[in-house]
Amino acid sequence: MDAARSASQQLANLIQSRPILTLANVHPFSTDSIILRMWLRSGGINPDQDVRIIILPPEQMVDSPRRGIIDGFSQANHGVPELFNMALDQ
């Protein structure tokens, strides 16, 4: 969990340096959504105020950051969200 907390703190720093970031999930009440929100909170990020979370179909997730629709998405299938991998690389 130290790696997850460190990543969420990195995200918190990114949020402070940019306008509100947009994240995506496939369903508002999925396990992925719950894990994403818990992960954000672990870094001191309020998921209802500090970021914008939208719902997108899975087939649109990978291309949406490149198109500027979202800054990142949650892929929590392995227990720790892989989030902002594209945004942090920029």
C-alpha atoms as a printed R data frame, in Angstrom:
   type eleno elety resid chain resno       x      y       z
1  ATOM     1    CA   MET     A     1   0.000  0.000   0.000
2  ATOM     2    CA   ASP     A     2   2.979  2.347   0.327
3  ATOM     3    CA   ALA     A     3   3.282  2.454  -3.457
4  ATOM     4    CA   ALA     A     4  -0.427  3.247  -3.787
5  ATOM     5    CA   ARG     A     5  -0.208  6.010  -1.183
6  ATOM     6    CA   SER     A     6   2.886  7.459  -2.847
7  ATOM     7    CA   ALA     A     7   1.124  7.448  -6.229
8  ATOM     8    CA   SER     A     8  -1.956  9.160  -4.789
9  ATOM     9    CA   GLN     A     9   0.265 11.814  -3.209
10 ATOM    10    CA   GLN     A    10   1.917 12.333  -6.613
11 ATOM    11    CA   LEU     A    11  -1.543 12.805  -8.033
12 ATOM    12    CA   ALA     A    12  -2.379 15.322  -5.292
13 ATOM    13    CA   ASN     A    13   0.679 17.351  -6.329
14 ATOM    14    CA   LEU     A    14  -0.407 17.171  -9.964
15 ATOM    15    CA   ILE     A    15  -3.890 18.398  -9.039
16 ATOM    16    CA   GLN     A    16  -2.437 21.451  -7.315
17 ATOM    17    CA   SER     A    17  -0.493 22.415 -10.445
18 ATOM    18    CA   ARG     A    18  -3.341 22.084 -12.979
19 ATOM    19    CA   PRO     A    19  -6.986 22.958 -13.403
20 ATOM    20    CA   ILE     A    20  -9.376 20.229 -12.285
21 ATOM    21    CA   LEU     A    21  -8.455 16.826 -13.691
22 ATOM    22    CA   THR     A    22 -10.996 14.517 -15.287
23 ATOM    23    CA   LEU     A    23 -10.904 10.805 -14.468
24 ATOM    24    CA   ALA     A    24 -13.058  8.066 -15.931
25 ATOM    25    CA   ASN     A    25 -14.660  4.898 -14.675
26 ATOM    26    CA   VAL     A    26 -16.918  2.397 -16.430
27 ATOM    27    CA   HIS     A    27 -19.741  2.491 -13.877
28 ATOM    28    CA   PRO     A    28 -20.479  4.783 -10.930
29 ATOM    29    CA   PHE     A    29 -21.194  1.895  -8.519
30 ATOM    30    CA   SER     A    30 -18.534 -0.607  -9.580
31 ATOM    31    CA   THR     A    31 -15.789 -2.027  -7.398
32 ATOM    32    CA   ASP     A    32 -13.330 -0.040  -9.535
33 ATOM    33    CA   SER     A    33 -15.172  3.161  -8.646
34 ATOM    34    CA   ILE     A    34 -15.060  2.374  -4.923
35 ATOM    35    CA   ILE     A    35 -11.345  1.518  -5.077
36 ATOM    36    CA   LEU     A    36 -10.626  4.687  -7.075
37 ATOM    37    CA   ARG     A    37 -12.395  6.845  -4.497
38 ATOM    38    CA   MET     A    38 -10.635  5.126  -1.578
39 ATOM    39    CA   TRP     A    39  -7.277  5.537  -3.319
40 ATOM    40    CA   LEU     A    40  -7.883  9.235  -3.952
41 ATOM    41    CA   ARG     A    41  -8.829  9.759  -0.304
42 ATOM    42    CA   SER     A    42  -5.642  7.988   0.836
43 ATOM    43    CA   GLY     A    43  -3.669 10.807  -0.812
44 ATOM    44    CA   GLY     A    44  -5.808 13.556   0.687
45 ATOM    45    CA   ILE     A    45  -7.834 14.054  -2.503
46 ATOM    46    CA   ASN     A    46 -11.579 14.602  -2.169
47 ATOM    47    CA   PRO     A    47 -13.085 12.654  -5.106
48 ATOM    48    CA   ASP     A    48 -16.218 14.814  -5.062
49 ATOM    49    CA   GLN     A    49 -14.440 18.197  -5.086
50 ATOM    50    CA   ASP     A    50 -10.808 17.912  -6.191
51 ATOM    51    CA   VAL     A    51 -11.291 15.900  -9.406
52 ATOM    52    CA   ARG     A    52 -14.062 15.285 -11.907
53 ATOM    53    CA   ILE     A    53 -15.058 11.629 -12.356
54 ATOM    54    CA   ILE     A    54 -17.033 10.728 -15.482
55 ATOM    55    CA   ILE     A    55 -18.412  7.459 -16.819
56 ATOM    56    CA   LEU     A    56 -17.129  6.077 -20.131
57 ATOM    57    CA   PRO     A    57 -17.585  2.705 -21.819
58 ATOM    58    CA   PRO     A    58 -14.489  0.482 -21.595
59 ATOM    59    CA   GLU     A    59 -13.801  0.696 -25.331
60 ATOM    60    CA   GLN     A    60 -13.306  4.476 -25.043
61 ATOM    61    CA   MET     A    61 -10.911  4.459 -22.062
62 ATOM    62    CA   VAL     A    62  -7.565  4.008 -23.804
63 ATOM    63    CA   ASP     A    63  -8.108  6.572 -26.558
64 ATOM    64    CA   SER     A    64  -9.805  9.247 -24.420
65 ATOM    65    CA   PRO     A    65  -6.622 10.617 -22.746
66 ATOM    66    CA   ARG     A    66  -4.989 11.071 -26.166
67 ATOM    67    CA   ARG     A    67  -8.094 12.882 -27.404
68 ATOM    68    CA   GLY     A    68  -8.108 15.204 -24.375
69 ATOM    69    CA   ILE     A    69 -11.431 13.935 -23.042
70 ATOM    70    CA   ILE     A    70  -9.949 12.620 -19.784
71 ATOM    71    CA   ASP     A    71  -6.643 12.909 -17.966
72 ATOM    72    CA   GLY     A    72  -6.634  9.308 -16.775
73 ATOM    73    CA   PHE     A    73  -8.731  6.319 -15.818
74 ATOM    74    CA   SER     A    74  -8.864  3.692 -13.139
75 ATOM    75    CA   GLN     A    75  -7.803  0.162 -13.890
76 ATOM    76    CA   ALA     A    76  -8.205 -1.359 -10.463
77 ATOM    77    CA   ASN     A    77  -8.312 -4.985 -11.560
78 ATOM    78    CA   HIS     A    78  -5.088 -5.810  -9.722
79 ATOM    79    CA   GLY     A    79  -5.954 -4.279  -6.350
80 ATOM    80    CA   VAL     A    80  -4.121 -0.962  -6.812
81 ATOM    81    CA   PRO     A    81  -5.494  1.543  -9.291
82 ATOM    82    CA   GLU     A    82  -3.207  2.217 -12.215
83 ATOM    83    CA   LEU     A    83  -4.234  5.792 -12.621
84 ATOM    84    CA   PHE     A    84  -2.853  8.702 -14.535
85 ATOM    85    CA   ASN     A    85  -0.181  6.587 -16.148
86 ATOM    86    CA   MET     A    86  -0.655  8.617 -19.309
87 ATOM    87    CA   ALA     A    87  -1.022 12.003 -17.594
88 ATOM    88    CA   LEU     A    88   2.033 11.540 -15.393
89 ATOM    89    CA   ASP     A    89   4.192 10.591 -18.375
90 ATOM    90    CA   GLN     A    90   3.479 13.913 -20.114
